[in-house]
Structure formats: structure tokens, C-alpha cells
Amino acid sequence: MQGWSNDDVRRMRAFPLRVSTLACVVLSLSAVLGQTTPVRAAPDSHLPEILAYIHNGWDSLTRSTSSCSGISDPKLSGAPLLYLPAGFNEPIEVEKMQRECGVKVAYLPQVIDKAGTAESDLIDPPGLLYLQNKYVVPGGRFNEMYGWDSYFIIRGLLRDGRVELARGVVENFFFEIEHYGAVLNANRTYYLTRSQPPFLSSMVVAVHEAQKAKGQNDQAWLEKAYSYVKRDHDMWTRDPHLAGSTGLSRYYDFGDGPAMEALQDENDIYRQVAAYFVVHPAVKSPTFHPGDPRARLIRCESAAREHRSHRANPRAS
């Protein structure tokens, strides 16, 4: 090629390779983009049926402490019992429910102003704790209003347009803080010693935003909610819920022994505890009064350790 330098020739010969390489890159990117572009799913012909099932499901899972369906406790045997806060005036609807359902109503033996002050072991027999508003239960053997379960329930209620029911659930948690000392694991007397992961502030914000979307910017309700959210926050940021100097919070149960609701449906709980101490011999097991049923567990656990040690080193005996 007359007038062309050797460098020009080399560049020209390399040009098809560069074009081919660029074409490969473009094709590869197109393939990748084609794979990552979301594909619109065809409309599901069953979607209206599914949404109707969800919509109707809220009604079948809605309970009230003044209705017969809300009092029973599938986790325990025994006659249903409803407890009112100490010094609380018995509501008219509770009087009506007592007549219609044959349910006994009693008062808690003490005023509870914060978590850990209730002596739930002295509340016998166990029963349901009164709440002012309707609420939605998880279902099955869980026939009461739960703490963090209710956050996800509230999200569903709001998506389905049930703002008033969702707001009532949040206000039930205000009632729990005011009369039972904390947002409880659930509204049964045997849950008075513990809470669940704190979602109250998220529930309040979700309901407030839903109200605003409907043109109801209720600032008074938000200020009231703030006072309870602060009390809930204070509980999680002090001992014993505060995990040392880590700045983190932890789960804590003020009660002793196995959870009462687990004794009927999870009756191998003592065996599980004994197995833990057998597998973890370095952990010091608790000490109980000789007459306490848990003392028998510890004796069995000690015998199991001794047997295990003998099998591992028979010459030591």
C-alpha cells in the first residue's frame, strides 16, 4: 500500500478484530440485559379469588375479649377466664359476654406499671387479658393478640383498606403498656413476664401514613402514640434488656421455669433442657428447692452426666 507506513498497515489489519470484539461485547450485553429485564407475568385468572380469600380471612381471625370466640385457649385445658386490670371498671360488653358465654371474670391482683413487676405465678388459673378493641390472631392454637406478629398483620390490614381495625390493634398495645406494663408477647397472663421484638413504632407510622392517605392527618393521635412508643423504647434500652455496653438490646423473660403455654403442647421441654446440660457439661445448671419438680430434672441431668463420664473413662470408677 503506497504511502502507508508499517504502523498504518498493522492498525488496519487489527481493525476487523476490534470490530469483532466490540460486536461480541455488544451482543453479550444485549443477552445479559435481555435476561435481567423483568418479564411481565400474565394476569392470574385466580387473583380475584385469592384476594377475596384474604379479605374474608381477616373476619374469621378477628377476635375480641368481649366475644365468646376470643376467650378460649387451645394451648391449655381448663375453663376460660378473663382478667381485667386491677381497679379497672368492668365494661358493659364484658358483663354481657359473661352472661352469654358463661365465662368467669376476675381482676389482676396488683397494678402493673412496668415489665417485670407482675408475679404471673400467683395468677392462677391463667387467663386472657382484657383489651378494649378488636384484634387479629395468627390462628390455630394461637388465639390471642401477639406482639410482632401484629406488625405483619397490620401491614396486610392496611393493604386491604382496613385502617380502623389496624388502628384498634395499635391502640390495644397502648392499653397493654398502660395496664400491663409493656407490649406483651401476647395478651394471656402467662405472657406478662415477656415481650417480643419491638415493632410498635413501625406499627404507629404505618397506621399514621394510611390515615394521611385517606385525608386524616391526626396529629393528636400521633402525639399520644409517641408517649407510648417512648415508654416501649425506654424498656428496651435499660437493664435487663440492654445487653451490657454493646449498645444492643436483647430478649429477656422475667419469669422462671418453662413457659406455661409449652407444657401441654411441648411436653418434652424438661427432656430438652436435660439434654442441653448433658451436651454442655461446662454450663452450671440452676439450683432449686428439693420439693420443686425442676429439682428432679437436675438430679436426672446429673446422673446422665455421671453415666456419660463413666462410659468415656471406665477406669476412673
Beta strands, then each sheet from edge to edge (+ up, - down):
strand 1: 62-63
strand 2: 81-84
strand 3: 104-107
strand 4: 128-129
strand 5: 135-136
sheet 1: 1+ 5-
sheet 2: 3+ 2+ 4+
end
